[in-house]
Amino acid sequence: MKEIISENYNLKIEKIYNKNDEMYFFINDCKIIIKKVSINEPEITSIVEISNKLYENNYKINTIIINKKGEYITKIKNEKIVLMRENTVVEKVNLATILIIYKIGINDSLMQQRSIENYSMIVDDIEQKIITYNKELQNIQNSMDYFIGLAENSIQLLNFYNKNKETEKNTGVIINSNNIRMAFEKEFYNPLNIQFGEKELIIANYFKWKIYTDYIDFDELEELKKEKVNYTLLLAYLLFPNFYFNDVKMIMENKIDEKSINKYISKNKNYICFLKYYLNKYIDKIDNFNKKSWINLQ
C-alpha cells in the first residue's frame, strides 16, 4: 500500500497504521486516512463540492486529497481508494448543527437514501443469518424479535408515508453513519458520509445516538418548531433500530464483541420514555397511528 500511495500521490510514507477498522498514516504531523470506496468520480466530486462549502463555513470536515492525475479516486486492481486529511479532533455535534448543514447546497448527483428498500433488506439479511446460530450469540437471539418488531413498524409507517407524501421533495444535505461509536463525532467529519436525503432521518439518528451514548436533552426538540418537519416520517425513522442492526452485523463479522449490544437492551427504557414523550407531544401531527397495532411501548 505504501508503494501504491507513493506512486499515485507523491507522498513518502514511513508507516501505515491499522487501528479500530481505520487505516492511516502521518505526513508532517497531519493524519491521512485511507478509505476504500465503491462510489464513482462524479459522485465524489459532488461530495467534495459540499465538503468544501462546509469547511468554508467553519465545519472542519475532512479534506479529500487529489492524486497525481487530478482525480479523487485511485483505482487499485479491483478496488478504489481515497485519501482524506483529518482536519479536526472530535467535536460533539448538536441538533442545531445538523439543521444548518441540511440547508447548505444541494446536488442531485449525491447518493439518495432509499429507506424502505434498504430497511427491508437489512431486516431480511439479519433474519436469515440469525437462524444459522444455535446457542451462540444468545444476547442477540434473545433481543432480536423485539428489534425486528420495531423495524417492521418503522417500515409500515415509511410505506404509508411514501404512498401519501406530497410530490415536492423535502431533501437536503445530511451526514449519516450507522456506526454508533462515531456517528455524530468522528464519522460526522467524514465527507464520504455526506448524502442527499431527508432531514427526518438524520434528526432521528441523532436522538437515538444521544439515548444510547449520552443523555437526551428534551429541550432540543423545541428546535423542530423552527423547521418544516414531517412528524410521521420522523417517528418512522425513530422506530428503526439501525444502530442495533449495524452492531449485530459487525458482531457476526467478528469485528466487535457481542457485549456491544448491551446498551440497546439496558437503555431501552430510556428509548421508550423518549418515544412516549414524542408521541404525547406530536400525536396530533402523526398520521396513521393506531396504538393497537403497534409494538408495546409499556
C-alpha positions as CSV (number, residue, x, y, z in Angstrom):
1,M,0.0,0.0,0.0
2,K,2.9,2.4,0.8
3,E,4.3,2.0,-2.8
4,I,0.8,2.5,-4.3
5,I,0.3,5.7,-2.4
6,S,3.8,6.9,-3.2
7,E,3.3,6.2,-6.9
8,N,-0.2,7.9,-7.1
9,Y,0.2,10.8,-4.7
10,N,4.0,11.6,-4.5
11,L,3.9,11.0,-0.7
12,K,6.7,9.4,1.2
13,I,5.2,7.2,4.0
14,E,7.2,5.8,6.9
15,K,4.4,3.6,8.4
16,I,0.8,2.7,7.8
17,Y,-1.3,2.1,10.9
18,N,-4.4,-0.1,11.1
19,K,-6.5,0.5,14.2
20,N,-10.2,0.3,15.0
21,D,-11.0,-0.6,11.4
22,E,-9.2,2.5,10.2
23,M,-6.1,2.7,8.0
24,Y,-4.0,5.8,8.2
25,F,-0.5,7.4,8.1
26,F,1.1,10.7,9.0
27,I,2.7,13.4,6.8
28,N,4.2,16.4,8.6
29,D,2.1,15.7,11.7
30,C,-1.1,15.6,9.6
31,K,-3.1,12.4,9.8
32,I,-4.1,11.0,6.4
33,I,-6.9,8.4,6.4
34,I,-7.1,5.7,3.7
35,K,-10.7,4.7,2.8
36,K,-11.9,2.0,0.4
37,V,-14.9,3.3,-1.7
38,S,-17.5,2.0,-4.1
39,I,-18.7,5.3,-5.5
40,N,-17.7,7.0,-8.8
41,E,-15.8,10.1,-9.7
42,P,-18.9,12.4,-10.4
43,E,-20.5,11.4,-7.1
44,I,-17.3,12.1,-5.1
45,T,-16.9,15.4,-7.0
46,S,-20.3,16.5,-5.6
47,I,-19.3,15.3,-2.1
48,V,-16.1,17.4,-2.3
49,E,-18.1,20.4,-3.5
50,I,-20.3,20.3,-0.4
51,S,-17.5,19.4,2.0
52,N,-15.6,22.4,0.8
53,K,-18.6,24.6,1.5
54,L,-18.9,23.1,5.0
55,Y,-15.2,23.8,5.6
56,E,-15.5,27.4,4.4
57,N,-18.4,27.7,6.9
58,N,-16.1,26.5,9.8
59,Y,-17.3,22.9,9.9
60,K,-13.9,21.2,9.9
61,I,-14.9,18.2,7.8
62,N,-12.0,16.1,6.5
63,T,-10.5,17.1,3.1
64,I,-10.3,14.5,0.2
65,I,-6.9,14.7,-1.5
66,I,-6.5,14.5,-5.3
67,N,-3.9,12.2,-6.8
68,K,-1.3,12.9,-9.5
69,K,-4.0,12.6,-12.2
70,G,-6.1,15.3,-10.6
71,E,-8.7,12.7,-9.5
72,Y,-10.2,12.0,-6.1
73,I,-10.4,8.2,-6.6
74,T,-7.4,6.0,-7.1
75,K,-8.0,2.5,-8.6
76,I,-6.0,-0.4,-7.3
77,K,-6.8,-3.6,-9.3
78,N,-10.4,-4.3,-8.3
79,E,-10.6,-1.8,-5.5
80,K,-10.9,2.0,-5.3
81,I,-9.4,4.2,-2.5
82,V,-9.5,7.9,-1.5
83,L,-7.2,9.7,0.9
84,M,-8.6,12.1,3.5
85,R,-6.7,14.7,5.6
86,E,-8.1,14.8,9.1
87,N,-8.9,18.5,9.9
88,T,-10.2,18.4,13.5
89,V,-10.2,16.5,16.7
90,V,-13.5,15.0,17.6
91,E,-16.2,17.6,18.5
92,K,-19.7,16.8,19.6
93,V,-22.4,17.8,17.2
94,N,-25.8,19.2,18.3
95,L,-29.2,19.3,16.6
96,A,-28.7,23.0,15.5
97,T,-25.6,22.0,13.6
98,I,-27.4,19.2,11.7
99,L,-30.2,21.6,10.7
100,I,-27.8,24.3,9.5
101,I,-25.9,21.8,7.4
102,Y,-29.1,20.4,5.9
103,K,-29.6,23.8,4.2
104,I,-26.1,24.1,2.7
105,G,-26.1,23.4,-1.1
106,I,-27.9,20.5,-2.8
107,N,-26.5,18.5,-5.6
108,D,-28.7,15.9,-7.3
109,S,-25.8,13.6,-8.1
110,L,-25.3,12.7,-4.5
111,M,-26.4,9.3,-3.3
112,Q,-30.0,9.4,-2.3
113,Q,-31.5,7.4,0.6
114,R,-33.9,4.6,-0.4
115,S,-35.1,3.8,3.1
116,I,-37.8,1.3,2.6
117,E,-35.8,-0.9,0.3
118,N,-32.7,-0.6,2.4
119,Y,-34.5,-1.2,5.7
120,S,-36.4,-4.3,4.3
121,M,-33.1,-5.8,3.0
122,I,-31.4,-5.2,6.4
123,V,-34.2,-7.0,8.3
124,D,-34.3,-9.9,5.8
125,D,-30.5,-10.3,5.9
126,I,-30.3,-10.3,9.7
127,E,-33.2,-12.8,10.0
128,Q,-31.5,-15.2,7.5
129,K,-28.2,-15.0,9.3
130,I,-29.5,-15.4,12.9
131,I,-31.2,-18.8,12.1
132,T,-27.8,-20.3,11.3
133,Y,-26.8,-19.9,15.0
134,N,-27.7,-22.4,17.8
135,K,-26.6,-21.5,21.3
136,E,-24.1,-18.8,20.1
137,L,-24.9,-15.1,20.4
138,Q,-27.6,-15.5,23.0
139,N,-27.9,-11.8,23.7
140,I,-28.7,-11.2,20.0
141,Q,-31.1,-14.1,19.8
142,N,-33.0,-13.0,22.9
143,S,-33.4,-9.4,21.8
144,M,-33.8,-9.9,18.0
145,D,-37.6,-10.3,17.9
146,Y,-38.1,-7.1,19.8
147,F,-35.9,-5.0,17.5
148,I,-37.3,-6.7,14.4
149,G,-40.8,-5.7,15.7
150,L,-39.7,-2.1,15.9
151,A,-38.2,-2.3,12.3
152,E,-41.5,-3.8,10.9
153,N,-43.5,-0.9,12.5
154,S,-41.0,1.6,11.0
155,I,-41.3,0.1,7.5
156,Q,-45.1,0.1,7.8
157,L,-45.0,3.8,8.5
158,L,-42.5,4.5,5.8
159,N,-44.7,2.7,3.3
160,F,-47.7,4.8,4.4
161,Y,-45.6,8.0,4.1
162,N,-44.4,7.2,0.6
163,K,-47.9,6.4,-0.6
164,N,-49.3,9.6,0.8
165,K,-46.5,12.1,0.5
166,E,-46.7,15.3,-1.5
167,T,-44.9,15.5,-4.9
168,E,-42.5,18.1,-3.5
169,K,-39.3,16.6,-2.2
170,N,-38.1,17.7,1.2
171,T,-34.4,16.8,0.9
172,G,-31.1,18.3,1.6
173,V,-27.5,17.6,2.8
174,I,-27.2,15.1,5.6
175,I,-24.1,13.4,7.1
176,N,-25.2,10.0,8.1
177,S,-23.4,7.0,9.6
178,N,-24.8,3.9,11.3
179,N,-21.7,3.3,13.4
180,I,-22.9,4.5,16.8
181,R,-19.4,4.6,18.2
182,M,-18.5,7.6,16.0
183,A,-21.8,8.7,14.3
184,F,-22.0,12.3,15.5
185,E,-18.4,12.6,16.5
186,K,-15.6,11.3,14.3
187,E,-17.7,9.9,11.4
188,F,-19.6,13.2,11.2
189,Y,-16.4,14.7,9.8
190,N,-16.0,12.0,7.2
191,P,-17.1,13.6,3.8
192,L,-17.9,10.1,2.5
193,N,-20.9,10.1,4.8
194,I,-22.4,13.1,3.0
195,Q,-25.7,12.2,1.4
196,F,-28.7,13.8,-0.2
197,G,-31.7,12.9,2.0
198,E,-34.5,13.7,4.4
199,K,-33.8,15.8,7.5
200,E,-36.1,13.5,9.5
201,L,-33.6,10.6,9.0
202,I,-30.6,12.5,10.4
203,I,-32.7,14.0,13.3
204,A,-33.9,10.6,14.3
205,N,-30.4,9.1,14.2
206,Y,-29.2,12.0,16.3
207,F,-31.7,11.4,19.1
208,K,-31.2,7.6,19.1
209,W,-27.4,8.2,19.3
210,K,-28.0,10.5,22.3
211,I,-30.2,8.0,24.0
212,Y,-27.7,5.1,23.8
213,T,-24.4,7.0,24.2
214,D,-25.1,10.2,26.2
215,Y,-28.3,11.7,27.6
216,I,-31.4,13.2,25.9
217,D,-31.9,17.0,26.2
218,F,-35.7,17.1,25.7
219,D,-35.4,20.9,25.2
220,E,-33.6,20.2,21.9
221,L,-37.0,19.0,20.5
222,E,-38.0,22.7,20.6
223,E,-35.6,23.3,17.7
224,L,-38.0,21.4,15.5
225,K,-40.6,24.1,15.9
226,K,-38.5,26.3,13.7
227,E,-38.3,23.8,10.9
228,K,-40.7,22.1,8.4
229,V,-40.7,18.6,9.8
230,N,-42.9,15.6,8.9
231,Y,-43.6,14.1,12.3
232,T,-44.9,10.8,10.8
233,L,-41.7,10.3,8.8
234,L,-39.6,11.3,11.9
235,L,-41.4,8.6,14.0
236,A,-40.7,6.0,11.3
237,Y,-37.0,6.7,11.5
238,L,-37.0,6.9,15.3
239,L,-38.5,3.4,15.4
240,F,-36.0,1.8,13.1
241,P,-33.1,0.2,15.1
242,N,-30.3,0.9,12.6
243,F,-27.6,1.2,15.2
244,Y,-28.6,-2.1,16.8
245,F,-28.6,-3.9,13.4
246,N,-25.3,-2.4,12.4
247,D,-23.7,-3.7,15.6
248,V,-25.3,-7.1,15.1
249,K,-23.8,-7.3,11.7
250,M,-20.3,-6.3,13.0
251,I,-20.6,-8.9,15.8
252,M,-21.4,-11.6,13.2
253,E,-18.4,-10.5,11.2
254,N,-16.2,-10.7,14.4
255,K,-15.4,-7.0,14.3
256,I,-16.8,-6.2,17.7
257,D,-17.7,-8.1,20.9
258,E,-21.3,-9.2,21.5
259,K,-21.5,-7.1,24.6
260,S,-21.7,-4.1,22.3
261,I,-25.5,-4.6,22.0
262,N,-26.0,-4.5,25.8
263,K,-26.5,-0.7,25.7
264,Y,-29.6,-1.2,23.5
265,I,-31.1,-3.6,26.0
266,S,-30.1,-1.7,29.2
267,K,-31.2,1.7,27.8
268,N,-34.4,0.5,26.2
269,K,-36.4,2.1,29.0
270,N,-34.8,5.5,28.1
271,Y,-35.7,4.9,24.4
272,I,-39.3,4.0,25.2
273,C,-39.5,7.0,27.5
274,F,-38.4,9.3,24.6
275,L,-40.9,7.7,22.2
276,K,-43.7,8.2,24.6
277,Y,-42.7,11.9,25.1
278,Y,-42.5,12.3,21.4
279,L,-45.9,10.7,20.8
280,N,-47.6,12.8,23.5
281,K,-46.1,16.0,22.2
282,Y,-46.8,15.4,18.5
283,I,-49.7,12.8,18.3
284,D,-51.9,15.3,16.5
285,K,-49.3,15.7,13.8
286,I,-48.7,12.0,13.2
287,D,-50.8,10.2,10.5
288,N,-52.0,6.6,10.6
289,F,-51.0,5.9,14.2
290,N,-53.1,3.1,15.6
291,K,-51.9,2.2,19.1
292,K,-53.5,-1.2,19.0
293,S,-51.4,-2.3,16.0
294,W,-48.1,-1.0,17.4
295,I,-45.4,-2.7,19.4
296,N,-46.0,-2.4,23.1
297,L,-44.5,0.8,24.4
298,Q,-45.1,0.0,28.1
